[in-house]
Amino acid sequence: METADIIVIGGGCIGASTALHLAEKKAGKVLLLEQKDLANGASGKGIGIIRTHYTHPVLAAIAYESLQLFHHFEERFGGYDSGFNPCGYFVLVGEPDVETLHQVVAMHQPMGINVQLVSPQTAIDHCPPSFLDVGDVAAAAYEPDSGYGSPPKTTLALAKRAAELGAEIRTQTPVQAVKLDAEGRVAAVVTPDGEIATRTVVDCVGPWARQFAVHLGLEFPVKPIVEHVVVVERPPAVAQFHPVISDLINLCYIRSDADQAYTRIGNSDPKYHQQFALETADQFHGQQFPDICDELYHKLVRRCPALQSASTVETYSGMWGVTPDYQPIIDRLDFVPGLYCAVGFSGHGYKLSPVIGDRVSRLILGETSDAVKQLELFRFSRFQANDLVKAPLSYAQARGLR
Ligand SMILES: Cc1cc2nc3c(=O)[nH]c(=O)nc-3n(C[C@H](O)[C@H](O)[C@H](O)COP(=O)(O)OP(=O)(O)OC[C@H]3O[C@@H](n4cnc5c(N)ncnc54)[C@H](O)[C@@H]3O)c2cc1C
């Protein structure tokens, strides 16, 4: 029977990063198994915003470390391109959130994060003339070093580098089951091509987490949710590139493409999430729920009236795996010795992925550093204990910016 020291299941940005960091640390024979193609799930459709604006200090710290990796991605990861564009990032808030924005910025600055409170006019000045309406914006923050990347490019880059370092990446290989030995420890994975013996499995199946773990008797509280994106072409008068904007008043996020005058908008209003939930991730086939794309377009035009006459180029959807506190589950699952997981990134996992792979690899290799201890925040048992991740700061509607 074929054997591997560590099998990573799932070829999204989290699985690819985990395989890479394991290979870098010479963890033995590392095999990544992906049921379809790399970036088949959330990582294929993400809008790719990379920012540090989190209301929880641990997430802000991980995001900051990750941002630095994105800035040096090519040197750090074998010359491959993540599509990172450090075009700058603005957070816009209304009156009820001014104090929270000030507190978040005050928390971030001593961490070394390059962020400033700025006037709403500064956001106008960074955009094409007459692009933004900031009439309802009471305060703004600016991260000049943040921006966006390409989740599919990043996933492929991480996987290619992992392969160069000795990991084997096998696509079109669904894992049908994890087999346990008589003591209940991980013994093998089952695929259509046969079994592969291993003592260590890392579950990185993203929104598939709940359905995948059923056969192990585990209940992962990860709900697959459809997330929509509208793409418009900016008219010539406002064709100039604009930075990324988190609009905490209209509850949406906006970014420009670098190579064409397109603006992408996605939803950050949690009120829709229940409505857009699927029973299983396999039910996702790119479907779009009624009315939400029109709603997104109206949000866009409220913030950017110059786009009133913009033509819609495309609407599409992707899928998130969302947990009850919108934070991932990253853990060693001691009730199935040999099983680890990094799933449920709830719509914000891309920006964290270069660091998460490093942390998961350290956890597997038995490190007990502070960096690994940080992962306790994301432990599986928090749901049973009703001890969910709670940020010390919270926006009125957007709550903890995730
Ligand atoms: C529209 C949209 C916008 C987003 N915007 C942002 C953003 O701006 N910034 C940000 O940071 N994040 C964003 N995200 C979230 C981000 O894309 C995800 O958090 C991230 O991609 C999760 O990666 P993952 O590897 O955990 O999961 P996935 O990319 O879903 O990967 C899981 C993989 O596991 C595979 N798999 C499942 N079951 C099996 C099995 N049994 N055997 C083998 N393989 C299996 C799947 O095929 C899939 O490829 C967005 C997501 C969407 C959809």
Ligand as a Chemical Component Dictionary entry (heavy atoms), coordinates in Angstrom:
data_LIG
# 
_chem_comp.id                   LIG 
_chem_comp.type                 NON-POLYMER 
_chem_comp.pdbx_formal_charge   0 
_chem_comp.three_letter_code    LIG 
# 
loop_
_chem_comp_atom.comp_id 
_chem_comp_atom.atom_id 
_chem_comp_atom.alt_atom_id 
_chem_comp_atom.type_symbol 
_chem_comp_atom.charge 
_chem_comp_atom.model_Cartn_x 
_chem_comp_atom.model_Cartn_y 
_chem_comp_atom.model_Cartn_z 
_chem_comp_atom.pdbx_ordinal 
LIG C1  C1  C 0 -16.798 35.870 -3.138 1  
LIG C2  C2  C 0 -15.742 35.697 -2.089 2  
LIG C3  C3  C 0 -15.010 36.805 -1.655 3  
LIG C4  C4  C 0 -14.007 36.644 -0.701 4  
LIG N1  N1  N 0 -13.240 37.738 -0.364 5  
LIG C5  C5  C 0 -12.206 37.563 0.488  6  
LIG C6  C6  C 0 -11.333 38.652 0.755  7  
LIG O1  O1  O 0 -11.526 39.746 0.223  8  
LIG N2  N2  N 0 -10.276 38.440 1.589  9  
LIG C7  C7  C 0 -10.062 37.244 2.202  10 
LIG O2  O2  O 0 -9.112  37.111 2.979  11 
LIG N3  N3  N 0 -10.877 36.182 1.971  12 
LIG C8  C8  C 0 -11.923 36.325 1.127  13 
LIG N4  N4  N 0 -12.752 35.273 0.858  14 
LIG C9  C9  C 0 -12.587 34.040 1.635  15 
LIG C10 C10 C 0 -11.448 33.199 1.138  16 
LIG O3  O3  O 0 -11.518 33.060 -0.260 17 
LIG C11 C11 C 0 -11.516 31.841 1.863  18 
LIG O4  O4  O 0 -11.501 32.049 3.274  19 
LIG C12 C12 C 0 -10.341 30.950 1.510  20 
LIG O5  O5  O 0 -10.214 30.825 0.114  21 
LIG C13 C13 C 0 -10.552 29.584 2.152  22 
LIG O6  O6  O 0 -9.594  28.692 1.652  23 
LIG P1  P1  P 0 -9.651  27.163 2.042  24 
LIG O7  O7  O 0 -8.431  26.556 1.476  25 
LIG O8  O8  O 0 -9.930  27.028 3.489  26 
LIG O9  O9  O 0 -10.976 26.597 1.342  27 
LIG P2  P2  P 0 -11.279 26.286 -0.187 28 
LIG O10 O10 O 0 -10.620 27.233 -1.092 29 
LIG O11 O11 O 0 -12.757 26.154 -0.303 30 
LIG O12 O12 O 0 -10.587 24.879 -0.415 31 
LIG C14 C14 C 0 -11.114 23.666 0.053  32 
LIG C15 C15 C 0 -10.748 22.622 -0.973 33 
LIG O13 O13 O 0 -11.019 21.327 -0.447 34 
LIG C16 C16 C 0 -11.405 20.506 -1.526 35 
LIG N5  N5  N 0 -12.086 19.330 -0.986 36 
LIG C17 C17 C 0 -13.268 19.286 -0.334 37 
LIG N6  N6  N 0 -13.568 18.028 0.034  38 
LIG C18 C18 C 0 -12.546 17.258 -0.399 39 
LIG C19 C19 C 0 -12.279 15.851 -0.311 40 
LIG N7  N7  N 0 -13.117 15.017 0.292  41 
LIG N8  N8  N 0 -11.138 15.387 -0.873 42 
LIG C20 C20 C 0 -10.271 16.228 -1.479 43 
LIG N9  N9  N 0 -10.491 17.547 -1.587 44 
LIG C21 C21 C 0 -11.604 18.061 -1.049 45 
LIG C22 C22 C 0 -12.282 21.412 -2.357 46 
LIG O14 O14 O 0 -12.436 20.941 -3.679 47 
LIG C23 C23 C 0 -11.540 22.741 -2.269 48 
LIG O15 O15 O 0 -10.654 22.915 -3.352 49 
LIG C24 C24 C 0 -13.761 35.383 -0.119 50 
LIG C25 C25 C 0 -14.486 34.259 -0.565 51 
LIG C26 C26 C 0 -15.457 34.414 -1.536 52 
LIG C27 C27 C 0 -16.214 33.208 -2.011 53 
# 
loop_
_chem_comp_bond.comp_id 
_chem_comp_bond.atom_id_1 
_chem_comp_bond.atom_id_2 
_chem_comp_bond.value_order 
_chem_comp_bond.pdbx_ordinal 
LIG C1  C2  SING 1  
LIG C2  C3  SING 2  
LIG C2  C26 DOUB 3  
LIG C3  C4  DOUB 4  
LIG C4  N1  SING 5  
LIG C4  C24 SING 6  
LIG N1  C5  DOUB 7  
LIG C5  C6  SING 8  
LIG C5  C8  SING 9  
LIG C6  O1  DOUB 10 
LIG C6  N2  SING 11 
LIG N2  C7  SING 12 
LIG C7  O2  DOUB 13 
LIG C7  N3  SING 14 
LIG N3  C8  DOUB 15 
LIG C8  N4  SING 16 
LIG N4  C9  SING 17 
LIG N4  C24 SING 18 
LIG C9  C10 SING 19 
LIG C10 O3  SING 20 
LIG C10 C11 SING 21 
LIG C11 O4  SING 22 
LIG C11 C12 SING 23 
LIG C12 O5  SING 24 
LIG C12 C13 SING 25 
LIG C13 O6  SING 26 
LIG O6  P1  SING 27 
LIG P1  O7  DOUB 28 
LIG P1  O8  SING 29 
LIG P1  O9  SING 30 
LIG O9  P2  SING 31 
LIG P2  O10 DOUB 32 
LIG P2  O11 SING 33 
LIG P2  O12 SING 34 
LIG O12 C14 SING 35 
LIG C14 C15 SING 36 
LIG C15 O13 SING 37 
LIG C15 C23 SING 38 
LIG O13 C16 SING 39 
LIG C16 N5  SING 40 
LIG C16 C22 SING 41 
LIG N5  C17 SING 42 
LIG N5  C21 SING 43 
LIG C17 N6  DOUB 44 
LIG N6  C18 SING 45 
LIG C18 C19 SING 46 
LIG C18 C21 DOUB 47 
LIG C19 N7  SING 48 
LIG C19 N8  DOUB 49 
LIG N8  C20 SING 50 
LIG C20 N9  DOUB 51 
LIG N9  C21 SING 52 
LIG C22 O14 SING 53 
LIG C22 C23 SING 54 
LIG C23 O15 SING 55 
LIG C24 C25 DOUB 56 
LIG C25 C26 SING 57 
LIG C26 C27 SING 58 
# 
